[in-house]
């Protein structure tokens, strides 16, 4: 039975020398792991320009949804806004982000959307804003974040949400 135990534990085989990694594999493995969100983009760890937290972005989403519902209610009162609030929400998400890079709630909470390929410019552009809004509409993709706290909508539109203050 001892041989069976050794076989199960893998002690019956001679030690195998590790294979030499290819140069490409060495480059990937030698890349230092980022210690905070946004480090690989050159963003600061905290303060102005750092990546916004998921909690703050969730609060922004809730505030924008509330604002959209209230604005839609202004036009449909006394009848509930129903789907008109979705249209209002889409307008709130698309127009300001495309032009200035922030929704009303983002501006209130001190955040803005920045394109990674041109961070110095205001606004994200209409096409990328539509991609972001379509992804955020389904909520779940926004909750799937990578190591830089970027949701699916940010990765798809090549953006990141940063703090402005």
N, C-alpha and C positions, 0 to 999 in steps of 0.2 A: 503493500500500500504506500510505502514511502515514495516510490517512483511516481505514483499517481499524483500525490500531493506536490511533488517537485514539478511535475508537468503542468498542473493547474497554476502554480505560482510562477511558472516560466523559468525555473532554475535549472532545467535540464539542458537548456541551450547554452552554447558558448557565447560570451558577450560579443556583440557585433559593434565594430567601430562605427561611429557616426559618419554618415556620408558628408562630404564637403559641400556646403551650400553653394549654389551658383552665385555669380556676382549680383544678379538681380535680386535674389533672395536675401543676400547679405545687406543690400541697400534698404530693403523693406524692413528687415529685422533690426537694423541699426537705427531706424528712425525713432527718436525719443518719443515716449508717450506724453501726450499733453496733460498738464497737471490741472488745468482749468478750462472751461468752455471758451472758445475763441482764441486760444493761444496760437493755434496753427495758422490763424488769419492775421496775427499780429495785433490783436485787440488786447487792451488792458484787462487785468483780472477783476478790478472793481472800479466804480466811478463812471465818469463820462466816457462813452465809447465801448464799455464792456457789454457783454451779451446779457440781454434781459432774461430773468428767470422765468420758468414755466408758470409759477404762481402769479407773477405780475402780468404775464401774457394772458392767463386765464381771466384775471380781473379785467383786463382790457377788453377781452372778448365779451364778457358779461355786460360791461358798461356800454359797449357799442350796440349790443343786442337790445338792451333796455332803451337806449336813445332811439334806435330804429323803430321799436314798438311805439314809443311815445310820439314820434314824428308821424308815423302812419296813423295813429289814433287821432291826431289833429285833423287829418283830412277825411277820416271816415266816421268821426263822432256823430251820433251816439252808437253806431254799430261798431263792434270790435273789428280791428284791422284785418284779421285773418291773414291771407297770403300777402297783403300789401306790406306788412312789416318785413317780409323776406326781400321784397324789391327795394324797400328803403334801406335795409341792411346792406344789400349788394351795392347800392349807390354810395353809401357811407364807406364801404370797404374799397371800392374801386377808384372813385374820383380823387379823394384826397391823397391816397397812397401813390397813385400814378403821378400826381402833380407835385406834392410836397413831401411824400414819404411817410405820412402819419395820418391815422384816423383821429377823430376828435378825442376819443378815449386815450389813444397813444400820446397825443399832445398833453392831455391832462395828467397822465401818469409819468411823463418824461421819457418817452420811447420814440423810436422811429425805425422805419425799415430802410436798410441800406443795401444796395447792390454790391456784391463782392468785387465785380470788375470795374466799378466806378464809385467808390464810397464817398468821394468829395461832392458829388452832384446830388441835388435834392430830387426827390421823386424816383420812382422805380421804372416807369414806363407803362403804357397801357397793356401791352401783351403780357408782361410778367405779372402785372397786378391781376389780370384776369386769371392767370394760372394759379396765383396764390389764393384768390377769392374762391375759385372753384374747389380747391383742395380744402380750404377752411370750412366751406359750407357743410361738408360731411363730418366735421368735428374730429372723428377718430384719427385721420391722418395728422392732424395738428398735435395729437397726444403722443405720436410715435416720434421720439426725438433721438438724435444721434449724440455723440460725445460732446458736440459743441452746442447742445440745447437748441438745435435747429429742427423744426418739424418737417414733415414731407413737403409742405407747401414752400418752405424756405429752400430746401434742396432743389425742388423742381424749378423754382424761379431764380436760383442763384442769389439768394438774399440772406440777410441775418437781421434780427431785431436787436438794436443796441440802445443803451441808455443815453439820454441827452443831458442829463444832469445828475 
